[in-house]
Amino acid sequence: MARYNYPPPNFQCRYQDNCPHLQGLSTTWVWGEYELAGSRYQGHLRIIDSYDEELERSDKRIRSLEKENAELKAKFQALHQRQFKANRKKDTQKGEKPSGNINSSGKKKRGAPVGHPGWFRKKPEHVDQTVHVSAPEICPHCQSEKLTPIQELKEHFQEDIVLKPRTVVTRYLHKQAYCAHCSRPVIKAADNELLNAHIGPVAKSTAIYLRYRMALPYRKVQELFKDLFDLEFVPASALGFDKKAALKGEGIYEDLREKIKASPVVHADETSWRNDGMGHYAWYAGNADLAFFHIDRHRSSEVATSILGTDFGGVLVTDRYAAYNSTNPAERQTCLAHIIRRAKDIAQELSLLKKNCRDEQAESFCAGIARLFSRACKVGQKVSSGVIPFKHTPAIEKVFLKNLKSFCANELSFSSAETLRSKLIGKEINQLFTFLRHPGVPPTNNQAEQSIRSIVIFRKIVFGTRSEMGLRTHSILPSLILTARRQGKLPREFLQTLLTSDTPAAQAALFNNSS
């Protein structure tokens, strides 16, 4: 029987609904299922493609999270190592020449290095009393009684203090005059007399000095006066001494603020403070001659402008905190020590990462930045001491800028290093080497760090303040005491003058040139 390539016209298979080759299935149904399977297959392919894309996105996200997790672990470990350093001595690195005396075991001896001049107490300029001591009859070392007197005298000076465990009570008898305007009799204060006060200015100024210079709590001030001077008062009285001095020093404090605004160079910094359980900030602004503290609830640009003004005309030395931008300083010096420390912290974080997560380019960048700014700090010291003439600083600045741009030329994959790189090469680039353009400006903000350290120590002892008056007192008195020290005045004597004199007299006693 002949086979046809195509069925003849009007052909209809009698097995269309029950085909023996399809196990009795309908050919129409099978063909429909075949066409439907094609569309299903394409749909499945699209689903598989979407799953593949989602898996690829998830894989990228997992790799990103793993990298971020490794970086956070490295940061945490680096922070933990900085806070809890191992209690072991540093070994001398290979190739490093040990300093000082070296014993037979190769370790450094205790004591001063070879050639270091010793310190000896100066001979007293005056002698209050002379005591003649007879020669011993028994040797104090071997207890021998065979001693021969010697004509030569051995001189020995001993300095000690004199404690007078009693108070000095002064009786003031005032002549009175009747005031017709006030309709009452009035009196005037004698020298070193505080009217209506039972404790004198020397004791009050000493208590304030012990509180704000020596960082003693009120109760220890009370105990010290009781033990050494036999002068009794309650801790609340010591608090009253502070309030009285702060009220009398407010005018000088505000004048000090204006002097800070007019200074050619000002260092600024801030630290945390607590008042009545609420977080506050202790701000500092000053230089080699002045010191100004201000405790405020906020750490915003408004506080910075209240201290330095909105158009500060001098050079402002700070860290990289953006709140000081509102003061619009004529020039600004960014603390290079902060940048060096930040670069070393990032390098430490990188060293704690696994090898497959490390960024060698970021490690090289951090090491180069730390070396560059360390060298800049050494140059700043030589410029301030006169070893390098100031006329050579423009050429030195060009070399530093060239090296900085070469270090910051390429983007970095490590986020912390890239943030540091972008800031150094951005707006901050003009604030890095200001000390090479203005004499007397240091490359670091160490002056402010050391100045605010007293507040940090005081905070650990007193745990903050409890009232707005306490905030004001702890702003005014530390400012006046530290300014007195920088003016070459004795803070205790200035506080006594502050309590017993008017504001112009106290201001003249504080500043070397009060005009």
Order of alpha helices (4+ residues) and beta strands (2+ residues): alpha-beta-beta-alpha-alpha-alpha-beta-beta-beta-alpha-beta-beta-alpha-alpha-alpha-alpha-alpha-alpha-alpha-alpha
